[in-house]
Amino acid sequence: MSTEPAPQRRRLEPDQRRSQILAVARRLFGRASYSSVSTTDIAREAGVARALINHYFGSKRELYLEVVRQMVVVPGSVAQHLPRTTAEERVSILVDRWLDVVDRDKELWLSVIGSEAIGRDEDIERIVLESDEIATDNVLLAAMMTDVTEGREELRAMIRAFGSMLKAASREWLVRGTLSRGDLHVMLTQSALHLLGTVYPAVCRLGPVPRDLEAAGS
């Protein structure tokens, strides 16, 4: 695929080398389809022997699945160190950080969520389902609703459904250009707050809503 000379190899610790290979694979899979990228391409770009890729990941498929996991499983740092302020502000920050993650590798992210890379695949579906649960945990943490017990499963189901809308809206931003990043940030933040502060209590017929969420949903 690439005709450029291989970068000069340098000694790295195993974790550093593995991270370097992943970064290269993420970049190459973002530029081209799964089938058109070979482990030889990745090894050349990373400046390592092809056997080292097999050592760390086993196969091209396993390497790709790890790249998919990195892309769709939102890192825990997205929800870490949120300020002790209102739920509205915390959710706004969470959305902004998530948009940063998507924007860094948008081509690959679009490929993964579109299920266009290697067709219907149970392993990819499992990773996507895992990512949905982690994203749900992040939203609950940001909204200070991790202790909710009544109607908890319904609440999680609604947040997962919101996640599907989030992906569709992100295509409007990244593919069609019909929404700017600022538009998307407002849309996702306000939709999440309305879901948590108005829709969720209406569906579950719960008691009083936290004041900041009630204000955001009105």
C-alpha positions in Angstrom: 0.0 0.0 0.0 2.7 2.5 1.1 5.8 3.0 -1.1 7.6 5.2 1.4 10.7 3.8 3.1 10.3 2.2 6.5 11.0 4.5 9.5 14.1 3.8 11.4 13.4 1.3 14.2 14.1 2.3 17.8 13.9 0.3 21.0 10.7 0.9 23.0 9.2 -0.8 26.1 6.6 -3.4 25.3 3.6 -1.2 26.3 5.0 1.7 24.3 5.6 -0.4 21.3 2.1 -1.9 21.5 0.6 1.6 21.7 2.7 2.8 18.8 1.4 -0.1 16.6 -2.2 0.7 17.6 -1.8 4.3 16.7 -0.4 3.4 13.3 -3.2 0.9 12.7 -5.8 3.4 13.7 -4.4 5.9 11.3 -4.2 3.5 8.4 -7.6 1.9 9.0 -9.0 5.4 9.1 -7.6 6.2 5.7 -8.6 3.0 3.9 -10.9 0.0 4.2 -10.1 -3.0 6.4 -9.4 -5.3 3.4 -6.9 -2.9 1.7 -4.7 -2.4 4.8 -2.3 -5.3 5.5 -0.1 -6.1 8.5 2.9 -5.5 6.2 1.6 -1.9 5.7 1.2 -1.4 9.4 4.6 -2.9 10.3 6.3 -0.7 7.7 4.6 2.4 8.9 5.4 1.6 12.6 9.0 0.6 11.8 8.6 -2.9 13.3 8.9 -6.5 12.1 5.6 -8.0 10.9 6.1 -10.8 13.4 6.0 -8.3 16.3 2.4 -7.4 15.3 1.5 -11.1 15.5 3.3 -11.3 18.8 1.2 -8.4 20.4 -2.1 -9.0 18.6 -2.2 -12.4 17.1 -3.6 -11.4 13.7 -4.8 -8.5 11.6 -8.4 -9.2 12.7 -7.5 -9.0 16.4 -5.5 -5.8 15.9 -8.5 -4.3 14.1 -10.9 -5.3 16.9 -8.6 -3.6 19.4 -8.6 -0.5 17.2 -12.4 -0.7 17.1 -12.5 -1.0 20.9 -10.3 2.1 21.2 -12.6 4.1 18.9 -16.1 3.2 20.2 -15.4 2.5 23.9 -15.3 6.1 25.2 -12.3 6.4 27.5 -13.0 6.8 31.2 -11.1 10.1 31.2 -14.1 11.7 29.4 -16.1 11.5 32.6 -13.3 12.0 35.1 -12.5 15.2 37.1 -15.8 16.8 36.3 -16.3 19.9 38.4 -18.6 19.9 41.4 -21.3 22.0 39.8 -24.7 21.6 38.2 -25.7 18.6 36.3 -26.3 20.8 33.3 -22.7 22.0 33.3 -21.3 18.6 33.9 -23.3 17.0 31.0 -22.2 19.9 28.8 -18.5 19.2 29.6 -19.0 15.4 29.0 -20.5 16.1 25.5 -17.7 18.4 24.6 -15.1 15.9 25.6 -16.9 13.1 23.7 -16.9 15.3 20.5 -13.1 15.8 20.9 -12.7 12.0 20.9 -14.8 11.6 17.8 -13.2 14.5 16.0 -9.6 13.1 16.4 -10.3 10.0 14.3 -13.5 10.8 12.6 -13.0 8.7 9.4 -12.4 5.5 11.4 -15.2 6.3 13.8 -17.6 6.7 11.0 -16.5 3.5 9.4 -16.9 1.6 12.6 -20.4 2.9 13.6 -21.5 2.3 10.0 -20.5 -1.3 10.2 -18.9 -0.9 6.8 -15.4 -2.3 7.6 -15.8 -6.1 7.5 -19.5 -6.6 7.4 -21.8 -7.9 10.2 -19.5 -9.2 12.9 -20.5 -10.6 16.3 -17.3 -9.4 17.9 -17.7 -5.8 16.7 -21.4 -5.9 17.8 -20.2 -7.1 21.3 -17.7 -4.2 21.5 -20.4 -1.7 20.5 -22.8 -3.0 23.1 -20.1 -2.8 25.7 -19.4 0.8 24.6 -23.1 1.7 25.0 -23.1 0.5 28.6 -19.9 2.5 29.4 -21.3 5.6 27.7 -24.5 5.2 29.8 -22.4 5.0 33.0 -20.6 8.2 31.9 -23.9 10.1 31.4 -25.2 9.0 34.8 -22.0 10.0 36.5 -22.1 13.4 34.8 -25.7 14.0 35.7 -25.0 12.8 39.3 -27.6 10.1 39.0 -25.5 7.0 39.6 -27.4 6.2 42.8 -30.8 6.1 41.1 -32.5 2.7 41.8 -36.2 3.1 41.0 -36.7 2.8 37.3 -33.0 2.3 36.8 -33.2 -0.2 33.9 -35.7 2.0 32.1 -33.4 5.0 32.6 -30.4 3.1 31.2 -32.5 1.9 28.2 -33.5 5.5 27.5 -29.9 6.7 27.6 -28.8 3.9 25.2 -31.6 4.9 22.8 -30.3 8.5 23.1 -26.9 7.1 22.1 -28.3 6.0 18.8 -29.6 9.5 18.1 -26.2 10.8 19.1 -24.5 8.7 16.4 -27.0 9.8 13.7 -26.6 13.4 14.7 -22.8 13.1 14.5 -23.1 11.9 10.9 -25.0 15.2 10.2 -21.9 17.0 11.5 -19.1 14.9 10.1 -20.6 13.7 6.8 -23.3 16.0 5.6 -22.1 19.2 7.3 -25.6 20.2 8.1 -24.7 20.8 11.7 -21.6 22.5 13.1 -19.8 21.2 16.1 -21.4 24.0 18.2 -24.9 23.1 16.9 -24.3 19.5 17.8 -23.0 20.3 21.3 -26.1 22.3 22.1 -28.4 19.7 20.6 -26.9 16.8 22.5 -26.5 18.6 25.8 -30.0 19.9 25.8 -31.5 16.6 24.6 -29.7 14.7 27.3 -30.9 17.1 30.0 -34.4 16.9 28.7 -34.3 13.2 28.7 -33.0 13.0 32.3 -35.0 15.9 33.7 -38.4 15.6 31.9 -38.8 12.4 29.9 -37.4 10.0 32.5 -39.6 11.1 35.4 -42.7 11.1 33.1 -42.0 7.6 32.0 -41.2 6.2 35.4 -43.6 8.5 37.3 -40.9 9.3 39.9 -41.0 12.0 42.5 -39.3 15.4 42.5 -36.6 16.0 39.9 -33.2 17.5 41.0 -33.6 21.3 40.7 -30.9 21.8 38.1 -32.3 19.1 35.8 -35.8 20.3 36.3 -34.7 23.8 35.2 -32.8 22.5 32.2 -35.8 20.4 31.0 -38.3 23.3 31.2 
